[in-house]
Amino acid sequence: MKLGVFNPLFGNLEFTTMLDQFQTMGIQSVEIATGGFVGNSHCDPAAMLADDNARQTFQDAISQRGFTISALSCHGNALHPDPEIANKHHDAWTNTVKLAAKLNVDTVVTFSGCPGGSPEDTVPNWHVCAWPTDHAKSLEWQWQERVIPYWQRQAEFAENHNVNIAIEMHPGFVVYNPEHVLTLRSHTRNNVGANFDPSHLFWQQVDIVQAIRYLGDTIYHFHAKDTHLDPVNLPIKGVLDTTPYDQVAKRSWVFRSVGYGHDALTWKQIISALRTVGYDGAISIEHEDALASPTEGLQKAVDTLKEALLFEPTVKAWWAD
């Protein structure tokens, strides 16, 4: 496994300055944002596809520092009922897949998206209950008429470019838990799997180790981000909290740097579970901690994860002779 970082953390820095800072911290891989909700401050896929020299310069800056690219990440909603938004995010997605092929990157991270609740809707509709039955009927329409057809086409497109699709399980979109990942995969192709981000599962009360074992070799990428469950607000408000993220004191849960929501033992168990199912990719740190600066939050995460990643499994155990 390689310790990595998702680059929007330092999107305000010049690209090589950011890479140099990562290098001093012992980072080994980078995950690059290419559009959607997180922007593309260091990598515009359309521009990179149109300029071979720019693409080579970009690639050289990464390889010369000993880094690999763990994934390109296009976190958008190509199923948005507003055609302007959907088309913009879809174009970013397709350009990202094409760029991944040019860069010999085998994984693109994205969201499943969320359509409206009916053909007439103008905003996404995220269903979290089966009753009243309007919700169940609308959810079935979303999957059958929007989600499955779209991802069947995109899975074929990505496969033609030798790219795996790593769907990030994220509330607000139709795929937000491990079961949904396998549902989408069963209706598409085997290049559809998961970008496993524990932070979105912790607050849903998902057991992270069991979820890793459940998904197994369908995990194509991994985000290292933590979540703190607030002991004061959670018992009163529950987990479905619409309080703005910057109002930390009022929320039931908040994103934290690795080790500040769950202890080091928990993260060691998570890394061990990933090894158990054969995952050998990047542990890509994503920083969204409102209580820590980017540099501080990244360093704390690096320190915790370096301890969890301290050993490499032996090629052959002593007892196997």
C-alpha positions as CSV (number, residue, x, y, z in Angstrom):
1,M,0.0,0.0,0.0
2,K,1.1,3.6,-0.6
3,L,0.3,6.6,1.5
4,G,-1.4,9.2,-0.7
5,V,-3.2,12.5,-0.6
6,F,-6.2,14.0,-2.5
7,N,-5.0,17.3,-3.9
8,P,-7.9,19.7,-3.3
9,L,-6.4,20.1,0.2
10,F,-3.8,22.4,-1.3
11,G,-5.7,23.7,-4.4
12,N,-4.5,27.2,-3.7
13,L,-0.8,26.3,-4.1
14,E,1.1,26.0,-7.4
15,F,1.2,22.4,-8.5
16,T,4.9,21.7,-8.0
17,T,5.0,23.6,-4.7
18,M,2.2,21.3,-3.5
19,L,4.1,18.2,-4.6
20,D,7.3,19.4,-2.9
21,Q,5.3,19.8,0.4
22,F,3.9,16.3,0.0
23,Q,7.3,14.9,-0.6
24,T,8.7,16.2,2.7
25,M,5.9,14.4,4.5
26,G,6.6,11.0,3.1
27,I,3.7,10.9,0.7
28,Q,4.0,8.3,-2.1
29,S,1.0,8.9,-4.3
30,V,-1.4,11.6,-5.4
31,E,-5.1,11.6,-6.3
32,I,-5.9,14.4,-8.7
33,A,-9.3,16.2,-8.9
34,T,-10.5,16.8,-12.4
35,G,-13.9,18.5,-12.0
36,G,-17.3,18.3,-10.6
37,F,-18.0,19.7,-7.2
38,V,-14.3,19.8,-6.1
39,G,-13.0,21.6,-9.2
40,N,-9.8,21.0,-11.1
41,S,-7.3,23.6,-9.9
42,H,-4.3,21.5,-10.8
43,C,-5.6,19.4,-13.7
44,D,-8.1,20.5,-16.4
45,P,-8.7,17.2,-18.3
46,A,-10.0,19.0,-21.5
47,A,-6.9,21.2,-21.6
48,M,-4.6,18.3,-20.9
49,L,-6.1,16.2,-23.7
50,A,-5.6,19.1,-26.1
51,D,-2.0,19.8,-25.2
52,D,0.5,16.9,-25.2
53,N,3.3,19.1,-23.8
54,A,1.2,20.2,-20.9
55,R,0.2,16.7,-20.1
56,Q,3.9,15.5,-20.3
57,T,5.0,18.3,-18.0
58,F,2.2,17.4,-15.5
59,Q,3.2,13.7,-15.6
60,D,6.9,14.5,-15.3
61,A,6.4,16.7,-12.2
62,I,4.7,13.7,-10.5
63,S,7.1,11.0,-11.5
64,Q,10.3,13.0,-10.9
65,R,9.3,13.2,-7.2
66,G,8.8,9.5,-7.0
67,F,5.0,9.7,-6.9
68,T,2.4,7.7,-8.6
69,I,-1.2,8.8,-9.5
70,S,-3.6,6.6,-7.5
71,A,-6.7,7.9,-9.3
72,L,-8.2,10.8,-11.1
73,S,-11.3,12.1,-9.3
74,C,-14.3,13.6,-10.9
75,H,-16.9,14.1,-8.1
76,G,-20.0,15.3,-10.0
77,N,-23.6,14.5,-10.6
78,A,-24.1,13.6,-14.2
79,L,-27.7,12.5,-13.4
80,H,-28.7,16.0,-12.2
81,P,-32.2,16.9,-13.5
82,D,-30.9,20.3,-14.7
83,P,-29.4,19.5,-18.1
84,E,-26.9,22.2,-17.9
85,I,-25.4,20.8,-14.7
86,A,-25.7,17.2,-15.8
87,N,-24.0,17.9,-19.1
88,K,-21.2,19.9,-17.5
89,H,-20.5,17.0,-15.0
90,H,-20.8,14.4,-17.7
91,D,-18.3,16.1,-19.9
92,A,-15.9,16.4,-17.0
93,W,-16.4,12.7,-16.4
94,T,-15.8,11.6,-20.0
95,N,-12.7,13.8,-20.3
96,T,-11.4,12.4,-17.1
97,V,-11.7,8.8,-18.3
98,K,-9.9,9.7,-21.6
99,L,-7.2,11.5,-19.7
100,A,-6.8,8.6,-17.3
101,A,-6.1,6.3,-20.3
102,K,-3.5,8.8,-21.6
103,L,-1.8,8.9,-18.2
104,N,-2.0,5.1,-17.7
105,V,-4.1,5.6,-14.6
106,D,-6.5,2.7,-14.1
107,T,-9.0,4.2,-11.7
108,V,-11.4,7.1,-11.8
109,V,-13.2,8.1,-8.6
110,T,-16.7,9.5,-8.9
111,F,-20.2,9.7,-7.4
112,S,-23.1,7.7,-8.6
113,G,-25.2,10.8,-9.0
114,C,-28.8,11.5,-8.0
115,P,-31.6,12.3,-10.4
116,G,-34.8,14.1,-9.6
117,G,-37.7,12.0,-8.2
118,S,-39.6,12.2,-11.5
119,P,-39.2,13.4,-15.1
120,E,-40.7,16.8,-14.0
121,D,-38.3,17.5,-11.2
122,T,-35.7,20.3,-11.4
123,V,-33.6,19.4,-8.4
124,P,-32.1,16.0,-7.2
125,N,-34.3,13.9,-4.8
126,W,-32.5,11.7,-2.4
127,H,-34.8,9.1,-0.9
128,V,-34.0,7.6,2.6
129,C,-37.2,5.8,3.4
130,A,-39.6,3.4,1.7
131,W,-42.8,4.9,3.1
132,P,-45.0,6.8,2.2
133,T,-44.9,4.6,-0.9
134,D,-44.3,7.6,-3.1
135,H,-40.7,7.4,-2.1
136,A,-40.4,3.7,-3.0
137,K,-42.0,4.2,-6.4
138,S,-39.8,7.2,-7.1
139,L,-36.6,5.4,-6.0
140,E,-37.5,2.5,-8.4
141,W,-38.0,5.0,-11.2
142,Q,-34.6,6.6,-10.5
143,W,-32.7,3.3,-10.7
144,Q,-34.6,1.8,-13.6
145,E,-34.9,4.9,-15.8
146,R,-31.9,7.0,-14.9
147,V,-29.2,5.3,-12.8
148,I,-28.8,1.8,-14.4
149,P,-29.0,3.0,-18.1
150,Y,-26.5,5.8,-17.5
151,W,-24.0,3.6,-15.7
152,Q,-24.4,0.7,-18.2
153,R,-23.2,3.1,-20.9
154,Q,-20.4,4.6,-18.8
155,A,-19.1,1.3,-17.6
156,E,-18.7,0.2,-21.2
157,F,-17.1,3.5,-22.1
158,A,-14.6,3.2,-19.2
159,E,-13.9,-0.4,-20.0
160,N,-13.0,0.6,-23.5
161,H,-10.4,2.9,-21.9
162,N,-9.1,0.3,-19.5
163,V,-10.4,2.3,-16.5
164,N,-12.1,1.1,-13.3
165,I,-14.9,3.2,-11.9
166,A,-14.6,3.7,-8.1
167,I,-18.0,4.9,-6.9
168,E,-17.7,6.9,-3.6
169,M,-20.5,5.9,-1.3
170,H,-21.9,9.3,-0.4
171,P,-25.2,10.3,1.1
172,G,-27.1,12.6,-1.2
173,F,-26.5,10.2,-4.1
174,V,-28.2,6.9,-4.9
175,V,-25.2,4.8,-4.0
176,Y,-24.4,5.6,-0.4
177,N,-23.7,2.2,1.2
178,P,-21.9,-1.1,0.3
179,E,-25.0,-2.9,-0.7
180,H,-25.7,-0.2,-3.3
181,V,-22.3,-0.6,-4.8
182,L,-22.9,-4.2,-5.5
183,T,-26.4,-3.5,-6.8
184,L,-25.0,-1.1,-9.3
185,R,-22.2,-3.5,-10.3
186,S,-24.7,-6.3,-10.8
187,H,-26.5,-4.2,-13.4
188,T,-23.4,-2.9,-15.2
189,R,-19.9,-4.4,-15.5
190,N,-17.1,-5.7,-13.3
191,N,-15.1,-2.5,-13.7
192,V,-17.7,-0.8,-11.4
193,G,-16.6,-0.9,-7.8
194,A,-16.0,1.3,-4.7
195,N,-14.0,4.2,-3.6
196,F,-14.2,3.3,0.1
197,D,-14.4,6.4,2.3
198,P,-15.1,5.4,5.9
199,S,-16.1,9.0,6.9
200,H,-19.5,8.7,5.1
201,L,-20.1,5.3,6.6
202,F,-19.1,5.9,10.2
203,W,-22.1,8.2,10.8
204,Q,-24.5,5.8,9.1
205,Q,-23.4,3.2,11.8
206,V,-21.8,0.9,9.2
207,D,-19.2,-1.4,10.6
208,I,-16.1,-0.4,8.5
209,V,-14.2,-3.7,8.9
210,Q,-17.3,-5.8,8.0
211,A,-18.1,-3.5,5.0
212,I,-14.5,-3.9,3.7
213,R,-14.9,-7.7,4.0
214,Y,-18.3,-7.5,2.3
215,L,-17.0,-5.5,-0.7
216,G,-13.7,-7.4,-1.0
217,D,-12.0,-7.1,-4.3
218,T,-14.6,-4.6,-5.6
219,I,-12.7,-1.9,-3.6
220,Y,-10.7,0.0,-6.3
221,H,-9.6,3.0,-4.2
222,F,-9.6,4.1,-0.6
223,H,-10.1,7.6,1.1
224,A,-8.6,8.1,4.5
225,K,-11.0,10.5,6.3
226,D,-12.5,10.3,9.8
227,T,-15.8,11.3,11.4
228,H,-16.5,12.4,15.0
229,L,-19.9,11.5,16.3
230,D,-20.9,14.3,18.8
231,P,-22.0,12.8,22.1
232,V,-24.2,15.9,22.9
233,N,-26.1,16.4,19.7
234,L,-26.3,12.9,18.3
235,P,-28.6,11.5,21.0
236,I,-31.0,14.4,20.4
237,K,-30.9,14.9,16.6
238,G,-30.0,11.5,15.2
239,V,-27.6,11.1,12.2
240,L,-29.7,12.7,9.5
241,D,-28.4,16.2,10.2
242,T,-28.9,19.1,7.8
243,T,-27.1,21.7,9.9
244,P,-24.4,23.4,7.8
245,Y,-20.9,21.9,8.1
246,D,-19.4,25.0,9.5
247,Q,-21.7,25.0,12.5
248,V,-19.6,22.4,14.2
249,A,-21.0,22.9,17.7
250,K,-24.6,22.2,16.5
251,R,-23.9,19.1,14.4
252,S,-24.5,15.5,15.2
253,W,-21.3,14.5,13.4
254,V,-18.4,16.3,11.7
255,F,-15.6,15.2,9.4
256,R,-12.2,15.0,11.2
257,S,-8.6,14.2,10.4
258,V,-7.7,10.6,10.7
259,G,-7.3,9.7,14.3
260,Y,-9.6,12.5,15.6
261,G,-12.9,10.6,15.2
262,H,-11.7,7.1,15.8
263,D,-8.5,5.9,17.5
264,A,-5.3,4.5,16.1
265,L,-6.4,0.9,16.8
266,T,-9.5,1.4,14.7
267,W,-7.4,2.6,11.8
268,K,-5.0,-0.3,12.2
269,Q,-8.0,-2.7,12.0
270,I,-9.2,-0.9,8.9
271,I,-5.8,-1.3,7.2
272,S,-5.6,-4.9,8.2
273,A,-9.0,-5.6,6.8
274,L,-8.0,-4.0,3.5
275,R,-4.9,-6.2,3.4
276,T,-7.1,-9.2,4.2
277,V,-9.2,-8.7,1.1
278,G,-6.1,-8.1,-1.1
279,Y,-6.3,-4.4,-1.5
280,D,-2.8,-3.0,-2.2
281,G,-3.6,0.5,-3.6
282,A,-3.4,3.9,-2.1
283,I,-4.5,5.1,1.3
284,S,-5.5,8.5,0.0
285,I,-5.9,11.2,2.7
286,E,-8.8,13.6,2.2
287,H,-8.9,16.6,4.5
288,E,-12.3,18.2,5.3
289,D,-11.6,18.9,9.0
290,A,-13.2,22.3,10.0
291,L,-11.1,22.2,13.3
292,A,-7.7,21.8,11.7
293,S,-5.7,23.7,9.1
294,P,-4.8,21.8,5.9
295,T,-1.2,21.4,6.9
296,E,-2.0,20.4,10.5
297,G,-4.8,18.0,9.5
298,L,-2.7,16.3,6.9
299,Q,0.3,15.9,9.2
300,K,-1.8,14.4,11.9
301,A,-3.4,11.9,9.4
302,V,0.0,11.0,8.0
303,D,1.4,10.3,11.5
304,T,-1.6,8.0,12.4
305,L,-1.6,6.2,9.1
306,K,2.2,5.7,9.0
307,E,1.9,3.7,12.2
308,A,-1.0,1.7,10.8
309,L,1.0,1.0,7.6
310,L,4.2,0.2,9.5
311,F,4.5,-3.4,8.3
312,E,4.2,-5.1,4.9
313,P,2.9,-8.7,4.8
314,T,5.5,-11.3,4.1
315,V,5.5,-13.0,0.8
316,K,5.6,-16.4,2.5
317,A,4.9,-17.1,6.1
318,W,7.4,-19.2,8.1
319,W,4.7,-21.9,8.7
320,A,4.0,-22.3,5.0
321,D,7.3,-24.3,4.5
